């Protein structure tokens, strides 16, 4: 399963769409100034300030056939990841999984022996990821 997504700079729009019989499953979403690159060209001393916004984006996109979010986004900005005077961007990853109808994503994070286990259930499809803390 190939992950789709990328970086979406200020004034850009994150647009995700899946084919017929598929729905979106968000795998990661961070908002802020993660690194120098296309969206943040100069190091003003505020790199690596960000907030994980996967839960917020999950509510809007996972389980749907398409999704659109304009950057900057008021809900993401309210998380206050960086100084408000600095430009921020969205970094996102997602998959398209089998599904015919909208089912809100159910996400659970469990920690056991310093390993994060994330469950996202979409109809009969599920994604389980393991991350060391």
MARMARFI-765964 format. One line per 10 residues: for each residue z, x, y of N, C-alpha, C. Coordinates in steps of 0.001 Angstrom, whole numbers. Atoms other than C-alpha are relative to their C-alpha. Example, Ala and Ser with C-alpha at 12.3 -4.5 7.8 and 13.67 -1.06 7.14 Angstrom:
0/890/-1190/7800/12300/-4500/0/900/1200  -60/-820/-1190/7140/13670/-1060/730/-770/1090
END
This chain:
0/846/-1168/0/0/0/0/898/1239  143/-831/-1191/-1168/1646/3233/705/-631/1191  -685/496/-1193/1045/1321/6289/-966/12/1177  781/107/-1230/-676/164/9476/955/69/1180  -835/-15/-1200/554/379/13058/-345/1177/875  215/-1128/-890/980/3147/15584/891/-74/1216  -723/-22/-1262/2144/3746/19142/-714/-906/992  536/932/-992/1687/1129/21867/693/286/1322  -515/-463/-1288/2114/2433/25416/175/-1162/979  -163/972/-1083/3108/625/28604/-1369/-539/416
1200/782/-347/447/-1995/29560/-912/-272/-1194  796/284/1193/-902/-2081/25979/606/-1169/-765  -454/1132/808/-584/-4881/23433/-23/399/-1471  -48/-162/1451/575/-4508/19838/-587/-1269/-601  640/1126/687/-1740/-6753/17815/-94/339/-1474  76/-190/1442/-1360/-7081/14075/-603/-1267/-605  616/1142/667/-3441/-9296/11836/-273/360/-1449  253/-178/1421/-3771/-9723/8106/-1139/-917/-425  1098/791/527/-6566/-11136/6007/456/-1333/-565  -263/1306/612/-6803/-14543/4396/932/185/-1201
-940/-67/1114/-3898/-15125/2009/1022/1112/98  -969/-1067/-197/-1773/-12331/3498/869/-305/1218  -905/113/-1142/1209/-12160/5870/545/1376/348  -553/-1263/-493/2816/-9393/7922/1385/272/-574  -1326/-470/380/5773/-7391/6673/262/1266/805  -325/-1142/-849/7221/-5074/9359/866/975/-782  -761/-1021/706/8561/-1780/7989/825/869/937  -752/-795/-977/9683/23/11149/-427/-413/1399  305/297/-1402/9875/-568/14893/1069/657/866  -899/-672/-937/11386/1680/17547/-588/-143/1390
429/179/-1391/11262/1230/21319/733/1003/864  -609/-992/-882/11858/4004/23827/-945/1144/264  772/-1226/-236/10698/7594/24322/293/944/-1158  -300/-737/1220/10601/9050/20827/-445/1463/55  556/-1349/-22/8415/12118/21474/-1093/107/1053  1143/-221/-883/5809/13662/23723/-1277/-312/-764  1266/345/640/2293/12430/23006/-850/-830/926  922/838/-773/-192/9836/24144/732/-864/1026  -723/919/-890/2405/7493/25697/949/703/963  -909/-787/-846/4836/10094/27106/-593/1399/81
730/-1258/-129/2902/13058/28446/836/1149/526  -799/-1049/-618/5608/14959/30350/1454/-137/-409  -1413/-20/356/9109/15987/29320/820/40/1281  -854/86/-1177/11359/14790/32135/1469/129/-388  -1367/-181/473/14431/15600/30066/543/-1196/-752  -466/1206/690/14640/12157/28446/-946/-335/-1148  777/235/1209/12917/12428/25085/1009/-286/-1114  -832/369/1154/14378/10989/21864/1085/-1009/375  -873/1140/-268/16071/8026/23552/-772/-1240/-453  695/1181/518/15168/4861/21677/994/-933/-687
-763/1002/734/16456/1727/19982/-841/-498/-1159  687/605/1139/15561/411/16559/-115/-1496/303  232/1409/-336/13984/-2996/17318/-648/-753/-1164  606/638/1168/12904/-3863/13766/471/-1441/-166  -519/1362/149/15167/-6917/13633/-643/-948/1013  613/837/-1037/13768/-8240/16928/-1464/-287/-314  1424/175/297/10145/-7682/15916/-210/-767/-1304  34/751/1267/10803/-9005/12395/-14/-1508/262  -96/1440/-311/11780/-12393/13869/-1302/-548/558  1237/454/-635/8526/-12571/15806/-1222/102/-910
1242/-326/696/6065/-11174/13294/27/-147/-1520  6/17/1461/7142/-10886/9644/-136/-1420/-521  241/1313/588/5894/-13774/7547/-1127/-762/667  1118/637/-699/3073/-14626/9945/-1297/727/-350  1296/-624/275/-623/-13929/9553/-409/946/1140  307/-870/-1138/-883/-12400/13052/1175/8/969  -1101/-168/-946/1378/-11222/15842/-512/807/1190  403/-709/-1217/996/-9996/19429/1219/188/896  -1111/-313/-901/3540/-8249/21707/-521/924/1092  434/-793/-1156/2757/-6954/25214/1114/978/383
-947/-1039/-390/4432/-3701/26283/-161/265/1499  -1392/104/413/6730/-3510/28167/371/-1432/-361  -480/1297/467/8606/-6364/26524/1438/-186/495  -1321/243/-613/11637/-7919/28247/1141/87/-1016  -1056/-30/1017/13636/-8350/25022/278/1432/-459  -181/-1397/391/13051/-4716/23997/643/793/1137  -561/-693/-1162/13809/-3476/27529/1491/-280/139  -1413/388/-118/17127/-5348/27444/896/814/-926  -804/-838/896/18267/-3050/24616/412/1298/685  -381/-1156/-812/18413/-279/27267/-68/1339/-694
40/-1265/736/17187/2644/25185/-32/1239/885  178/-1155/-895/16399/4939/28151/272/-442/1436  -118/363/-1409/16733/5068/31910/-1101/-993/350  975/1056/-281/14999/1973/33286/-1178/468/842  1084/-521/-827/12870/4084/35651/-1092/698/-819  939/-744/842/11117/5806/32730/-870/-941/-848  897/777/854/8125/4495/30781/454/102/-1454  -351/40/1410/8862/3441/27232/-1200/-533/-793  1080/500/833/6634/2559/24299/544/-500/-1322  -355/568/1300/6688/784/20946/-680/804/-1090
530/-658/1190/6245/2621/17654/275/-960/-1154  -163/1046/1007/5644/208/14783/-821/297/-1249  719/-91/1272/4608/143/11137/115/-1327/-737  -24/1254/755/3683/-2816/8953/-972/51/-1165  898/206/1135/1997/-3908/5745/-449/-1451/5  433/1363/281/-10/-6979/4857/271/-245/-1485  -353/322/1385/1366/-8603/1691/-496/-1401/-334  476/1319/426/223/-11596/-346/941/-1102/473  -773/1147/-454/1367/-14915/1077/-925/-989/673  890/1025/-531/-247/-18205/2046/581/-767/1165
-646/831/-1004/2262/-19707/4438/1123/783/653  -1058/-664/-748/4938/-18777/6932/1343/-168/-695  -1370/-34/508/8253/-17785/5404/712/1071/814  -686/-1036/-779/10664/-16024/7756/493/1114/-916  -452/-1144/792/11475/-12537/6512/1513/-44/-157  -1432/-102/260/14870/-12150/4921/279/1481/-206  -278/-1430/88/16231/-8655/5493/1475/207/-271  -1378/-357/303/19367/-7172/4054/94/1507/-82  -223/-1436/70/20722/-3669/4507/1336/220/-693  -1197/-333/742/23234/-2387/1979/171/1512/15
-249/-1434/90/24886/1038/1929/862/252/-1224  -715/-332/1225/25983/2519/-1372/-164/1489/-250  33/-1445/233/26887/6189/-1948/-945/718/977  793/-629/-1061/25273/7216/1375/-1501/-218/-120  1424/356/79/21944/5562/561/-167/-1393/571  321/1313/-553/20556/2720/2675/-1030/-660/-901  956/764/797/18790/55/631/-373/-1228/814  473/1120/-795/16689/-2403/2601/-831/-925/-864  750/1006/734/15458/-5614/996/-682/-914/997  739/977/-794/12765/-7704/2648/-727/-867/-991
581/900/983/11707/-10742/691/-962/-958/687  1023/880/-539/8504/-12658/1414/-585/-784/-1169  531/788/1114/7788/-15462/-1054/279/715/-1309  -161/-707/1263/7186/-13744/-4392/-127/1510/148  150/-1441/-240/6538/-10320/-2800/1295/540/584  -1169/-621/-606/9344/-7945/-1971/-260/1484/179  96/-1428/-275/9655/-4471/-539/1415/529/-3  -1307/-627/42/12600/-2246/-1342/-185/1448/421  108/-1385/-429/13059/1028/496/1371/677/-83  -1228/-779/132/15657/3754/-41/-47/1125/1023
-73/-1056/-1006/16732/6053/2788/1366/653/-68  -1279/-716/-28/19425/8749/2672/566/-66/1406  -666/63/-1311/21959/8429/5493/170/1400/538
END
